Amino acid sequence: MKSEPHIEKVVTITDNKSAGYDFEYWQTKSFSERLEALEFLRQQYSKFINAPTRLQRVLTIVERKKS
């Protein structure tokens, strides 16, 4: 059985001057690496809140006035 990675909850308080490091770090990664990381975070969040793994499909019909 494959064990799920454990995520430790950590809170870090920082100022705005050092907050730019994340942006610089992710700019060094390829698009596919960033997308993989985003998908990993989405899956972890879905498990954390017990959400369905797929997004809900929403359809809105708007009737326009004839001009």
C-alpha positions as CSV (number, residue, x, y, z in Angstrom):
1,M,0.0,0.0,0.0
2,K,1.4,3.4,-1.0
3,S,1.5,5.8,1.9
4,E,0.4,9.4,1.3
5,P,2.9,12.2,2.0
6,H,2.4,13.9,5.3
7,I,2.0,17.6,5.3
8,E,3.1,19.4,8.4
9,K,1.2,22.6,9.3
10,V,3.6,25.5,9.6
11,V,2.9,29.2,10.0
12,T,5.6,31.7,9.1
13,I,5.2,35.4,9.8
14,T,7.3,37.5,7.4
15,D,7.4,41.0,6.1
16,N,6.7,42.2,2.6
17,K,10.4,42.7,1.8
18,S,11.2,38.9,1.9
19,A,7.9,37.8,0.4
20,G,9.2,38.1,-3.2
21,Y,11.4,35.0,-2.9
22,D,8.6,32.7,-3.8
23,F,7.9,34.5,-7.1
24,E,11.6,34.4,-8.0
25,Y,11.8,30.7,-7.2
26,W,8.8,29.7,-9.3
27,Q,10.0,31.8,-12.2
28,T,13.1,29.5,-12.4
29,K,10.8,26.5,-12.9
30,S,9.4,25.3,-16.2
31,F,5.7,25.7,-16.9
32,S,5.1,21.9,-16.5
33,E,6.9,21.9,-13.1
34,R,4.7,24.8,-11.9
35,L,1.6,23.1,-13.2
36,E,2.5,19.8,-11.5
37,A,3.1,21.6,-8.2
38,L,-0.3,23.4,-8.6
39,E,-2.1,20.1,-9.2
40,F,-0.4,18.5,-6.2
41,L,-1.6,21.4,-4.0
42,R,-5.1,21.1,-5.4
43,Q,-5.2,17.4,-4.6
44,Q,-3.9,17.9,-1.1
45,Y,-6.5,20.7,-0.5
46,S,-9.3,18.5,-1.8
47,K,-8.3,15.7,0.6
48,F,-8.0,18.2,3.5
49,I,-11.6,19.5,3.1
50,N,-13.0,16.2,1.9
51,A,-14.1,17.8,-1.4
52,P,-14.8,15.8,-4.6
53,T,-11.8,15.3,-6.8
54,R,-13.6,16.9,-9.8
55,L,-14.8,20.5,-10.1
56,Q,-18.6,21.0,-10.2
57,R,-20.0,21.8,-13.6
58,V,-21.9,25.0,-13.7
59,L,-24.1,26.2,-16.5
60,T,-25.8,29.6,-16.6
61,I,-28.2,30.6,-19.4
62,V,-28.6,34.3,-20.1
63,E,-31.3,35.6,-22.4
64,R,-30.3,38.8,-24.1
65,K,-32.7,41.5,-25.2
66,K,-33.2,41.7,-29.0
67,S,-32.0,45.0,-30.3
